[in-house]
Amino acid sequence: MRIPMFIEMNGFKVLVIGGGEEGTKKARRFSEHGAEVKVLSAEFTDQLLEMGERGKVVLMRGDAGNRDLLEKLIEESDLVVYTIGERPDVERTVEEIARAKRKLLNLATDAERTQVVMPIEERVGDIRIALTSEGKSTLVVKEAAGRVAEFLREQKDIMAMLEVMGHLKKYMRSKGTPFDRRMEVYKAAFNDRKLRELVLRDMREAIRYAEDLAMRS
């Protein structure tokens, strides 16, 4: 059973197998999030070639059916992304090697067998939304993510509370408040009716009130 999570990608080594449109999208996304991306393919899209020239990805021209090459490249990687739809034999080999070497595996060609799911992402301020249908329809999920994002943009109290709670967390850490105590204060502040009212009227006053709650707790 899969569990949703966000992973820090800086320094993460990602191997993308396939230099077509899907491989390009995956390589670009991981590169933009700080991963060290290698792309193995016999051919590359113009966009990948440009990314390679700019040092955003490392392009490796080669045969994805070469098992020895796959063994070496997968061994060096943290995550393997397979994107070639017309080579089921290569897909099975990549899956076999990745699982044997205990590497994370994303099969863009098979949502049911993939180990890692890449969701559709939206951002509203400091809130990130990641949705997936686990292979049923990317188009539907994109629309759903857009609707959720639009809904959150309209929730002024939620966005304001996020700012205040984020400030409160930093404030309490700066004061050396023990972790267990911080958790108690977070919950109390989150459920405080006066704070909820203040965030919509006067953000500075809301922050001062939150700090006062922390000092009194």
Phi, psi and omega in degrees: 000132183278149177239131180285140177197160173255138183240133174292120187262352180302123180081355179289133181265117183242129176253119176257124180256112183118126183251025179273201184297317181292318177298323178297314180299316181293316181298317180297317183296315180291321178297318180295337180261015171095003181283156172269109191251129171246141179237122178257124180192157174282331180220158182227149175292163178300323181294320177294320178299319178295317179298322178296319179296328181272001178078016181281329178220162174254120181265130180238107181279118182187176182269118179292349177273358179280104186297319180299319179295316178299316179304314183294311184291322179292322178301325183277355188254158173265326181224134178247130180241118182255129187228010184267112186282334188260014182234069181300331178294317178292320178304314180296321180294315179299315180298317180299313182293315182298317181290322179295324180269004177058047176258145176296141186227127172246118176258101178293345184267350183207099184292333182284323183268348183296147178270322181248126178260132176260107185281169170278134186241141172229156178228132175234103186060236179263011177259125177253135182244129177233120182235149175211151172255007182054049170103351184289309180195112177294323181298317179294319181295322177300316179294319180297317180297320178297320180292319178297317179299316180296321177299315181295324179299333181275349183269081185299324181293321180296314181294322179291318178297324179299317180296315181293316181294324176296318177297316181300320179299312179296320181299314183290325175296319180296334179271358179074024179294130180302151184305309183300321179292321178300318180300320179296317181293319179305311182296318180296315180295318181300325183263005182282120184295321181296319178298319179299324179286320183295324185298335180270347182253314188208102185296320179298317179294323178298319179294317178298320179295319179297318178297322179294321176301318181295319182287330181277341185280000000 
